[in-house]
């Protein structure tokens, strides 16, 4: 008897492909393929490969192999998808279904069709592209197939919907409510987010046009409240000759009338431009409006700037030169009398020392304030002309502002003629120059060390507060000291900025900016940049770098050896000062001693010994010191214990035992330095 294996070998030798079924029956490959075709026809053109295993009784691997053979031999009339064998008839039925759906609905969702027929999306997409891409009336995208007729229907529906809308409506809400296709939305509405119906647009246009007819101007904010995002473009479309500013638009008629009103300046000394502008106009809008019409150029055409008829703008006023000159004459007479009156005061005496004389002059000039000048000018105009005209008090304030600098210079020169003989030339005292240069370089090193000390804090909030304080104190003092030295070596008065002991004097920013005008480049540029950084109070690193550049320019920056020597001196002086204060507060120490101050001094001393940098912070920063820079100190636990006892005592929640420990703990920590 021949075994099944031997039978198969024999058939192979005879070139007959065959398989063994599950019941040990030998079946040829040709017969299997015929059976597969029959089962496929019985199943309406679609059968799972697993079902073929049960029906033909051949294992799945042989079924897959024979199906693959059939597919190749069928020339694409048979295919496989997700483990199912599909015939050409079945594929044609799928195409018919799609065609029917397109005929009825105009659109087919590839995803929904795939799910309904238990097919992969990729298979259906590929099938649709193969069979429908060549059809001119069909549109295919990533998830849909639809007809152009469907898009046309959708557009008709959308147009009907749009005609029924009377208020601005978002496109997304229209699409969601009525299920309008994207293609129809895109073709009719494009990329707009909000649909404005024609009725609404016409109403917009009528409102804006009526406003312009009545008022001849319009605010952009007024236009925007009617859902118009680009007022300029909208207004240009409805009135091409309209005139624009940043926040307003004006009709041509309005501009012509305004120019006619401004012409009144030819008969007046000054006029208030705001009287002919909308009530909502701000002062900041006036200059822009005048400049946009080039009115000042027109008024001053062929007129020299020094002529009486030349017109200047002072905020919302146009003022003739003749009026400004008359005001200057009145105030010039006033300061002449004031200088004579000053010569009769106790402070006045003939000074031969230029430094002392200049200091007194600067001090007196600073007393010349704006209110005093305004009051005097107002009084003299009233004496001459009676009551002030409308708006004249405001004009006077603006004129004094622009004249004050010149009047101060006049007053300074008048005082110089009283104090200092004209043949007395200013000279630099060599000893003073050396003292001030040494002080300036030391001040720079000390300030830089203070900044380095602040950088030891890890808490950014604490660091920012300390740097802000540094800008208001040491950075400001260093700027003043640098400026004083620069003025000294350039033979300008510097006594307004430092006192007789060379301490920096707190002066107004205006005084600083005026003094900077006495310096030449490159020093002037460096100082202006430093002044800007100082006022900005943000970039401490930039401040130090710029100050260092000024020291280089002044040639007073010490070399590295001298810098190290100065640093050691600063640290030593600071430590001695702290220890002296500690001694003064720890004599006869008891429960009622100033323990918060003692803790503060000890923390500063520990910080200095740790980082070799001087730290100048108030007692409120002690918790930040304990949490950050001195946290790793070997006595940190004792310091925290001391702090806790101090806080409990201040809250009156300390026990008798802790109250007794307080002075003992203080003595223990104080011994670290005394």
Beta strands, then each sheet from edge to edge (+ up, - down):
strand 1: 18-20
strand 2: 26-28
strand 3: 46-48
strand 4: 78-81
strand 5: 84-87
strand 6: 107-109
strand 7: 138-140
strand 8: 144-147
strand 9: 169-170
strand 10: 194-195
strand 11: 217-219
strand 12: 243-244
strand 13: 248-250
strand 14: 270-272
strand 15: 311-314
strand 16: 317-320
sheet 1: 1+ 2-
sheet 2: 3+ 5- 4+
sheet 3: 6+ 8- 7+
sheet 4: 9+ 10-
sheet 5: 11+ 13- 12+
sheet 6: 14+ 16- 15+
end
